[in-house]
């Protein structure tokens, strides 16, 4: 059975717009938080004994430092030791006195834990801003190279239009990853850049498979099929492959997320959750966005040429 992807294209577009609207509301409520890697600040790592309540530790650190902190536990480090990691975002590094006050506040709030500073690392604001800017440049560069590659490889089906629609689908996926950070209140960090670039790679791979089917079917059928029939048939033929690939990735990354959740490894969790959403978005945009958009553009160009012929006549 051939799927009616082109006929239902506006339903798919509406679903995406609704999800982006929800993300926009979340952005208005939560704002867009930047982690220390991008904003600047200080990272403190403490070794300790026994069990630690991260909420209690965060309240103690906030009161002692006068800043909003992010406190997490890093498990399974070398030697089986656990580390309490405190992120203090800000334009200025903390002073020695402030660090001593934080240590004293932790000892007072949770006696007997023997908190000891294992590492102190400061990220200057201009370094974080440059890192963030370079990450965005890397994403933009990947879009440009993909546009060139797709435009050249699929020139027989209108390479520039195919490449443009593929980029729109990639932007859709990148925004979905960003929306995940916003909705779940995850500060943007290096995991954000890694997740976006990874999803871009997965998504363009699936889109190229669909485009390859379009090119092959057009070569076989010529002008016997309309663009609607061409896209519906091509998507139907590649649907199983796209869904199975995405499911395999989703299962794998879900296992990683569960492991990180159980062990409290925030760095992995902040990467795995956006990857899970991005993988679903990747499959959706390939099937429901890129192909129908390409067919719409080709129909638009066809009607424009017909009008030009009628005007000349």
C-alpha positions as CSV (number, residue, x, y, z in Angstrom):
1,X,0.0,0.0,0.0
2,X,1.3,3.4,-1.0
3,X,1.3,6.0,1.8
4,X,-0.4,9.3,1.1
5,X,2.4,11.5,2.4
6,X,1.9,14.4,0.0
7,X,-1.9,14.7,0.5
8,X,-1.4,14.8,4.3
9,X,1.6,17.2,4.2
10,X,-0.2,20.1,5.9
11,X,-1.1,17.8,8.9
12,X,2.6,17.0,9.3
13,X,3.6,20.6,9.0
14,X,0.9,21.5,11.7
15,X,2.3,18.9,14.1
16,X,5.8,20.4,13.8
17,X,4.4,23.9,14.3
18,X,2.5,22.8,17.4
19,X,5.6,21.3,18.9
20,X,7.6,24.4,18.1
21,X,4.8,26.5,19.7
22,X,5.1,24.4,22.9
23,X,8.8,25.0,22.9
24,X,8.3,28.7,22.4
25,X,6.0,28.8,25.4
26,X,8.6,26.9,27.4
27,X,11.3,29.3,26.3
28,X,9.2,32.3,27.4
29,X,8.7,30.6,30.8
30,X,12.0,28.9,31.4
31,X,14.3,31.1,29.3
32,X,17.4,29.7,27.6
33,X,20.1,28.7,30.1
34,X,23.7,28.5,29.2
35,X,26.0,26.2,31.1
36,X,29.5,27.2,32.3
37,X,31.1,26.0,29.1
38,X,29.4,28.8,27.2
39,X,28.6,31.4,29.9
40,X,31.7,31.2,32.1
41,X,32.1,30.5,35.8
42,X,33.7,28.0,38.2
43,X,33.5,24.3,38.6
44,X,34.3,22.8,42.0
45,X,34.8,19.0,42.5
46,X,34.6,17.6,46.0
47,X,35.5,14.1,47.2
48,X,33.3,13.0,50.2
49,X,32.4,10.0,52.3
50,X,29.0,8.4,52.7
51,X,25.8,9.6,50.9
52,X,25.0,13.2,49.8
53,X,21.7,14.9,49.2
54,X,22.2,17.0,46.1
55,X,19.2,19.3,46.9
56,X,20.5,20.0,50.4
57,X,24.0,20.6,49.0
58,X,22.7,23.0,46.4
59,X,20.8,25.0,49.0
60,X,24.0,25.2,51.1
61,X,26.1,26.3,48.1
62,X,23.6,28.9,47.0
63,X,23.4,30.5,50.4
64,X,27.2,30.5,50.9
65,X,28.1,31.8,47.4
66,X,25.2,34.1,46.7
67,X,25.0,32.5,43.2
68,X,22.6,30.0,41.6
69,X,24.5,26.7,41.4
70,X,24.0,23.3,39.7
71,X,25.0,20.4,41.9
72,X,25.4,16.8,40.7
73,X,27.1,13.6,41.6
74,X,29.6,11.9,39.3
75,X,29.7,8.2,39.9
76,X,32.1,5.5,38.8
77,X,35.2,7.7,38.6
78,X,38.6,6.2,38.9
79,X,39.0,4.1,42.0
80,X,35.3,3.8,42.5
81,X,35.1,7.2,44.2
82,X,32.2,9.5,43.9
83,X,32.6,13.2,43.3
84,X,30.3,16.1,44.1
85,X,30.4,18.5,41.2
86,X,29.3,22.1,41.7
87,X,28.8,24.5,38.7
88,X,28.8,28.2,39.6
89,X,28.0,30.2,36.5
90,X,29.0,33.9,36.5
91,X,31.2,36.6,35.0
92,X,33.8,36.3,37.8
93,X,35.6,33.4,39.3
94,X,35.0,32.7,43.0
95,X,37.6,33.8,45.4
96,X,39.5,31.6,47.9
97,X,37.3,33.0,50.7
98,X,34.2,32.1,48.8
99,X,35.4,28.6,48.2
100,X,36.2,28.1,51.9
101,X,32.7,29.4,52.7
102,X,31.2,26.8,50.3
103,X,33.2,24.0,51.9
104,X,32.2,25.1,55.4
105,X,28.5,25.3,54.3
106,X,28.7,21.8,53.0
107,X,30.3,20.5,56.2
108,X,27.7,22.2,58.3
109,X,24.7,21.0,56.2
110,X,25.9,17.4,56.1
111,X,28.3,16.6,59.0
112,X,30.6,13.6,58.7
113,X,30.9,13.6,54.9
114,X,34.5,14.9,55.0
115,X,34.2,17.2,52.0
116,X,37.6,17.9,50.4
117,X,38.3,20.0,47.3
118,X,39.6,17.7,44.5
119,X,39.7,20.1,41.6
120,X,38.8,23.8,40.9
121,X,38.4,24.9,37.3
122,X,37.5,28.4,36.0
123,X,36.1,29.2,32.6
124,X,36.4,32.8,31.6
125,X,33.3,34.4,30.0
126,X,35.0,35.3,26.7
127,X,36.4,31.7,26.4
128,X,32.9,30.3,26.9
129,X,31.4,32.8,24.4
130,X,34.0,31.9,21.8
131,X,33.4,28.1,22.4
132,X,29.7,28.7,21.9
133,X,30.2,30.8,18.7
134,X,32.6,28.2,17.2
135,X,30.0,25.5,17.9
136,X,27.4,27.4,16.0
137,X,29.8,28.0,13.2
138,X,30.5,24.2,13.0
139,X,26.7,23.6,12.7
140,X,26.3,26.3,10.0
141,X,29.3,24.9,8.1
142,X,27.9,21.4,8.2
143,X,24.6,22.8,6.7
144,X,26.6,24.5,3.9
145,X,28.6,21.4,3.0
146,X,25.5,19.2,3.0
147,X,23.7,21.6,0.7
148,X,26.7,21.5,-1.7
149,X,26.9,17.7,-1.5
150,X,23.2,17.0,-2.0
151,X,22.9,19.6,-4.7
152,X,25.7,17.9,-6.7
153,X,24.7,14.3,-6.1
154,X,21.0,14.8,-6.9
155,X,21.3,17.3,-9.7
156,X,19.1,15.1,-11.9
157,X,16.1,15.7,-9.7
158,X,16.8,19.4,-9.1
159,X,19.9,19.3,-6.9
160,X,19.6,22.8,-5.3
161,X,15.9,22.4,-4.5
162,X,16.6,18.9,-3.0
163,X,19.5,20.3,-1.0
164,X,17.4,23.2,0.3
165,X,14.5,21.0,1.4
166,X,17.0,18.7,3.1
167,X,18.5,21.7,5.0
168,X,15.0,22.7,6.1
169,X,14.5,19.2,7.5
170,X,17.9,19.4,9.3
171,X,17.0,22.8,10.8
172,X,13.7,21.2,12.0
173,X,15.7,18.5,13.8
174,X,18.2,20.9,15.2
175,X,15.3,23.0,16.6
176,X,13.8,19.9,18.1
177,X,17.0,19.1,19.9
178,X,17.2,22.7,21.1
179,X,13.5,22.5,22.2
180,X,14.4,19.5,24.4
181,X,17.0,21.5,26.2
182,X,14.5,24.3,26.8
183,X,11.5,22.1,27.8
184,X,13.5,19.9,30.2
185,X,15.5,22.9,31.6
186,X,18.9,21.5,30.6
187,X,21.5,24.3,30.3
188,X,23.1,24.5,26.9
189,X,26.6,22.9,27.1
190,X,29.0,21.0,24.9
191,X,26.4,18.2,24.8
192,X,24.1,20.5,22.9
193,X,26.7,21.0,20.0
194,X,27.5,17.2,20.0
195,X,23.8,16.2,19.9
196,X,22.9,18.6,17.1
197,X,25.8,17.6,14.9
198,X,25.1,13.9,15.6
199,X,21.4,14.3,14.7
200,X,22.3,16.2,11.5
201,X,24.4,13.3,10.4
202,X,21.7,10.7,11.1
203,X,19.0,12.9,9.5
204,X,20.8,13.7,6.2
205,X,21.7,10.0,5.9
206,X,18.0,9.1,6.0
207,X,17.0,11.9,3.7
208,X,19.6,10.8,1.1
209,X,18.0,7.4,1.1
210,X,14.6,8.9,0.2
211,X,16.2,11.1,-2.5
212,X,18.0,8.1,-4.0
213,X,14.6,6.3,-4.3
214,X,13.1,9.5,-5.9
215,X,16.0,9.7,-8.4
216,X,15.7,6.0,-9.3
217,X,11.9,6.0,-9.7
218,X,12.1,9.2,-11.8
219,X,14.7,7.5,-14.1
220,X,12.4,4.5,-14.5
221,X,9.0,6.2,-14.9
222,X,10.1,9.5,-16.5
223,X,7.2,11.9,-16.7
224,X,4.5,9.1,-16.3
225,X,4.2,9.9,-12.6
226,X,3.2,13.2,-11.0
227,X,5.5,14.6,-8.3
228,X,2.8,13.5,-5.8
229,X,3.0,9.9,-6.9
230,X,6.8,10.0,-7.1
231,X,7.2,11.2,-3.5
232,X,4.5,8.9,-2.1
233,X,6.0,5.8,-3.8
234,X,9.6,6.7,-2.9
235,X,8.8,7.4,0.8
236,X,6.8,4.1,1.0
237,X,9.7,2.1,-0.4
238,X,12.2,3.6,2.1
239,X,9.9,3.8,5.1
240,X,10.8,0.4,6.6
241,X,14.5,1.2,6.4
242,X,14.2,4.6,7.9
243,X,12.0,3.4,10.8
244,X,14.1,0.4,11.6
245,X,17.3,2.4,11.6
246,X,15.8,5.1,13.9
247,X,14.4,2.4,16.2
248,X,17.8,0.8,16.5
249,X,19.4,4.1,17.4
250,X,16.6,5.0,19.8
251,X,16.8,1.7,21.7
252,X,20.6,2.1,22.0
253,X,20.5,5.7,23.2
254,X,17.6,4.9,25.6
255,X,19.7,2.2,27.3
256,X,22.5,4.8,27.7
257,X,20.0,7.3,29.2
258,X,18.7,4.7,31.6
259,X,22.2,3.9,32.7
260,X,23.0,7.6,33.2
261,X,19.8,8.1,35.1
262,X,20.4,5.2,37.5
263,X,24.0,6.3,38.2
264,X,23.3,10.0,38.2
265,X,25.8,10.9,35.4
266,X,24.4,14.2,34.3
267,X,26.9,14.8,31.5
268,X,25.7,11.6,29.7
269,X,22.0,12.2,30.6
270,X,22.1,15.7,29.1
271,X,23.3,14.2,25.8
272,X,21.2,11.1,25.7
273,X,17.8,12.7,26.3
274,X,18.1,15.3,23.4
275,X,19.5,12.5,21.2
276,X,16.4,10.4,21.9
277,X,14.0,13.2,20.9
278,X,16.3,14.1,17.9
279,X,16.3,10.5,16.7
280,X,12.4,10.5,16.6
281,X,12.5,13.9,14.9
282,X,15.1,12.7,12.4
283,X,12.8,9.9,11.2
284,X,9.8,12.2,11.2
285,X,11.4,15.0,9.2
286,X,12.8,12.6,6.6
287,X,9.5,10.9,5.9
288,X,7.0,13.8,6.5
289,X,8.9,17.0,5.9
290,X,11.8,16.8,3.3
291,X,10.0,14.8,0.6
292,X,6.6,16.6,0.6
293,X,8.4,20.0,0.6
294,X,10.5,18.9,-2.4
295,X,7.4,17.8,-4.3
296,X,5.6,21.1,-3.4
297,X,8.5,23.1,-4.8
298,X,8.6,21.0,-8.0
299,X,4.9,21.4,-8.5
300,X,5.2,25.1,-7.9
301,X,8.0,25.4,-10.6
302,X,5.9,23.2,-13.0
303,X,2.9,25.5,-12.6
304,X,5.1,28.6,-13.1
305,X,6.4,27.2,-16.4
306,X,2.9,26.4,-17.6
307,X,1.8,29.9,-16.9
308,X,4.8,31.3,-18.8
309,X,3.9,29.1,-21.8
310,X,0.3,30.3,-21.7
311,X,1.5,33.9,-21.5
312,X,3.7,33.5,-24.5
313,X,0.8,31.8,-26.5
